[in-house]
């Protein structure tokens, strides 16, 4: 008997779950969007695993340490009732040619190791073209949110997400087929 595969949502961090502050390096600067907890709870209730995949070149640039980033993730988990299943990050600079930096799929492949994830029914949600590219490269459906850098990403004709949403909660409602505010 074949085991059932798990649906997952891969989430960008900065500009999607939290306010974009350009190299978030201190817990004091962390601002989780007010809709993030509700959106994540709805995904979890619908049976999705929640996996954050985030480029963190500030580590490679020496702006902050890996431990400072982990501190921010612990603070996020505390504020979000530990709803996120995994955090994966790339500490490399954009020109280092690593396999983990989005839009490459290394972080997603790392999350897949040892886990049966149903890629066909899974999503990548982010606020940048490279988030959409990452999802497409991994065989995921994609959602682009207009928070963070989302509005400027819409100006790029190469961006072709499956869903364009005002914010994470709107994306979740579209993914789940639940109209905002109960509207039909």
C-alpha positions as CSV (number, residue, x, y, z in Angstrom):
1,X,0.0,0.0,0.0
2,X,1.4,3.4,-1.0
3,X,1.7,6.0,1.7
4,X,-0.2,9.2,1.3
5,X,1.8,12.2,0.2
6,X,1.7,15.4,2.2
7,X,0.6,18.7,0.6
8,X,2.9,21.6,1.4
9,X,3.1,25.4,1.0
10,X,6.6,26.8,0.6
11,X,6.7,30.4,1.8
12,X,9.1,33.2,1.3
13,X,9.7,35.1,4.5
14,X,10.5,38.7,4.0
15,X,7.7,40.6,2.2
16,X,5.4,37.6,2.4
17,X,5.1,36.6,6.1
18,X,6.9,39.6,7.6
19,X,7.4,43.2,6.6
20,X,10.3,43.8,4.3
21,X,13.0,45.8,6.1
22,X,16.1,45.1,3.9
23,X,18.4,42.7,5.7
24,X,16.2,41.9,8.7
25,X,18.9,41.3,11.3
26,X,17.4,42.0,14.7
27,X,14.3,40.6,16.5
28,X,13.4,44.2,17.4
29,X,12.9,44.9,13.7
30,X,10.7,41.9,13.1
31,X,7.1,42.9,12.1
32,X,4.9,39.9,11.3
33,X,2.0,40.9,9.0
34,X,-1.3,40.9,11.0
35,X,-2.8,38.4,8.6
36,X,0.0,35.9,8.7
37,X,-1.1,33.8,11.6
38,X,-4.7,33.5,10.3
39,X,-3.5,32.6,6.8
40,X,-1.0,29.9,8.2
41,X,-3.7,28.5,10.5
42,X,-6.1,28.1,7.6
43,X,-3.4,26.3,5.5
44,X,-2.5,24.0,8.4
45,X,-6.2,23.2,9.1
46,X,-6.5,22.3,5.3
47,X,-3.8,19.7,5.7
48,X,-0.7,21.6,4.4
49,X,2.8,21.4,5.8
50,X,4.3,24.9,6.1
51,X,7.9,25.4,5.0
52,X,9.7,28.7,4.9
53,X,12.4,29.0,2.2
54,X,14.4,32.2,2.4
55,X,17.5,33.7,0.8
56,X,19.5,35.3,3.6
57,X,22.6,36.8,1.9
58,X,23.0,39.2,4.8
59,X,24.8,36.3,6.5
60,X,27.3,35.9,3.6
61,X,27.7,39.7,3.5
62,X,28.6,39.8,7.2
63,X,25.6,42.0,8.0
64,X,24.3,39.5,10.6
65,X,25.1,36.0,11.9
66,X,23.3,32.8,11.3
67,X,22.5,32.7,15.0
68,X,20.8,36.2,14.6
69,X,18.6,34.7,11.8
70,X,17.7,31.7,13.9
71,X,16.8,34.1,16.7
72,X,14.4,35.8,14.3
73,X,12.9,32.4,13.3
74,X,12.4,31.5,17.0
75,X,10.6,34.8,17.6
76,X,8.4,34.2,14.6
77,X,7.5,30.7,15.9
78,X,6.7,32.2,19.3
79,X,4.4,34.8,17.8
80,X,2.9,32.3,15.4
81,X,2.3,29.5,17.9
82,X,5.0,27.3,16.3
83,X,2.8,26.7,13.3
84,X,5.7,26.6,10.8
85,X,7.0,23.1,10.2
86,X,10.4,23.9,8.9
87,X,12.7,26.8,8.0
88,X,15.3,26.5,5.2
89,X,17.7,29.3,4.3
90,X,20.4,30.1,1.9
91,X,23.3,32.2,3.4
92,X,25.1,32.7,0.1
93,X,25.7,35.8,-2.0
94,X,23.7,36.1,-5.2
95,X,26.8,35.5,-7.4
96,X,28.2,32.5,-5.5
97,X,26.4,30.0,-7.8
98,X,25.1,27.8,-5.1
99,X,22.4,25.3,-5.5
100,X,20.2,26.5,-2.6
101,X,19.7,30.2,-3.5
102,X,16.3,30.9,-5.0
103,X,15.4,30.6,-7.9
104,X,17.3,27.3,-7.6
105,X,15.4,24.5,-5.9
106,X,18.0,23.4,-3.3
107,X,16.0,24.5,-0.3
108,X,12.9,22.8,-1.6
109,X,14.8,19.6,-2.4
110,X,16.3,19.7,1.1
111,X,12.7,19.9,2.5
112,X,11.7,17.0,0.4
113,X,14.5,14.7,1.7
114,X,12.9,11.9,3.6
115,X,9.4,13.4,3.2
116,X,6.7,12.3,0.7
117,X,5.5,15.7,-0.5
118,X,2.8,15.9,-3.1
119,X,4.4,18.5,-5.4
120,X,1.4,18.5,-7.8
121,X,-0.9,19.8,-5.0
122,X,1.7,22.0,-3.3
123,X,2.4,25.8,-3.6
124,X,5.1,28.4,-3.5
125,X,4.0,31.8,-2.2
126,X,6.2,34.8,-2.4
127,X,6.6,38.5,-3.2
128,X,9.2,38.3,-5.9
129,X,9.8,37.0,-9.4
130,X,12.4,34.6,-8.1
131,X,9.8,33.1,-5.7
132,X,7.6,32.4,-8.7
133,X,10.5,31.0,-10.7
134,X,11.5,28.8,-7.7
135,X,8.1,27.3,-7.5
136,X,7.9,26.7,-11.3
137,X,11.4,25.2,-11.2
138,X,10.3,22.8,-8.5
139,X,7.0,21.8,-10.2
140,X,4.8,23.7,-7.7
141,X,1.8,26.0,-8.3
142,X,2.7,29.6,-7.5
143,X,1.2,32.6,-5.9
144,X,2.6,36.1,-6.0
145,X,1.6,38.5,-3.2
146,X,1.5,42.3,-3.7
147,X,3.1,42.9,-0.3
148,X,6.9,43.4,0.0
149,X,8.2,43.7,-3.6
150,X,5.1,42.2,-5.1
151,X,3.8,45.2,-6.9
152,X,7.1,45.9,-8.6
153,X,7.3,42.2,-9.6
154,X,4.0,42.5,-11.4
155,X,5.7,44.9,-13.8
156,X,8.0,42.1,-15.0
157,X,6.3,40.4,-18.0
158,X,8.3,37.2,-17.3
159,X,6.4,36.6,-14.1
160,X,3.5,34.2,-14.6
161,X,2.2,33.0,-11.3
162,X,-0.9,30.9,-11.0
163,X,-2.4,33.3,-8.6
164,X,-1.8,37.1,-7.9
165,X,-3.0,38.1,-4.5
166,X,-3.2,41.3,-2.4
167,X,-1.5,39.5,0.5
168,X,-0.8,36.1,2.1
169,X,-4.4,35.8,3.4
170,X,-5.8,36.6,0.0
171,X,-3.5,34.0,-1.6
172,X,-4.6,31.3,1.0
173,X,-8.3,32.1,0.4
174,X,-7.7,31.7,-3.4
175,X,-5.8,28.4,-2.9
176,X,-8.5,27.0,-0.7
177,X,-11.3,28.4,-2.8
178,X,-12.7,30.4,0.0
179,X,-13.6,34.0,-1.0
180,X,-12.5,36.9,1.2
181,X,-14.9,37.9,3.9
182,X,-17.3,35.1,2.9
183,X,-18.2,36.9,-0.4
184,X,-19.4,34.7,-3.2
